[in-house]
Amino acid sequence: MNKVGVSNESQLLQMLARGRIDVLVGTDCQVDYALLTPELGGRIVKAAYRPEARTELYIGFSRQRLERLPQLAAALETLLREGWVARAARRYQTVVAHQ
């Protein structure tokens, strides 16, 4: 198997759709979202691959906006406390399970 270095997964998805590569390993949330598009959804099939390693996701924002960090933290805490994050995760897992 040959490895191809690109700057983002969308390039790999396009290469896969065009037959330039045979397979790719991508991040669930990114690839799942891309496969919702008509352009890729009907052309690419997702296979189950669950490595033991986890990929952490982060929220990034400009250092020029550090004063807003407490507001962001409070909003995220509210979403967690109200169960919004758990509900969104369940919806995501349901969509992925049916692909």
N, C-alpha and C positions, 0 to 999 in steps of 0.2 A: 504494500500500500504506500502510495506517495503522499507526502504532506505538502499542502499549498498554503503559503502565508499570505493573508489579506488583512486589511485594516478593520473589517467588520463582517458580521455574519450575513448581512444582506448580500454582500458580494458572493459569498459561498453559495447562498441560496440561488442566486442568478446563474452561477456557474453550473450548479446541479441541474437546474431547469433546462439549461441549454445543452446538457450532455458533456460539458467540459470536464466534470469530475463525476465519479460514480457514487460517492457517499460523503456525508459530512457529519461531524459531531458538533452539536450546537447546544446552547443554553435553552432549556425548556421554554421559559417565558418569552424569549425573543423569537424562537422558531415557531412556537405555537401561534403567536400573534401574526407572524408573516404568513403562515399557512391558512389564515382566515381570508386572505385576499384571493379573488377569483384567478388571478394570474398564476399563483403558486399552489393553491389548495387542491386543485384537481390534477396536478402534475407530480407532486412529491408525496411520498408515503412515509410517515413517521414510524420508526421501529422502536421498540422498548429497549432502552439502555439506561441503566441506573447504577452508575459507579458509586462507590462508597464515599468518595470525596464530595464535599458540598461547595457550591459557589455562592459566596456572600454577595448580596446586592446592597448598594449604597445610594444615598441621596446626596447629590453634590450641588453646591451653590457658591456664588461668588464671595470671595473674602470681603468685598465691598458691602456685603449685606449681612455681616455677622451680627449686627444689632437686631436682626429679625429672627435669629436662632431661637430665642425663647418662645416666640409666637409659633414657629414651625414645630418645636417640640411639644407645645401644648396642643396644637391641632392633631398631631400624630397620636398623642396620648388619648385624646378624646375619641378618635377613630378606633383605637384599640379597646378602650373602656366600653364604648357603645356596641362593640361587636362587629363593626363595619368590616374590619380587616379579616376576621374569621369568616364572615359571610362571603366576601369577595374571594377568599381562598377556596371555599367550598364550590362556588360557581366555576372558578378556574379549573378545579380538579374534575368537576362534572364535564366540562367542555373537553378537556384533555382525554378523559376516559372514553368519550364517544367518538374520538377521531380514529 
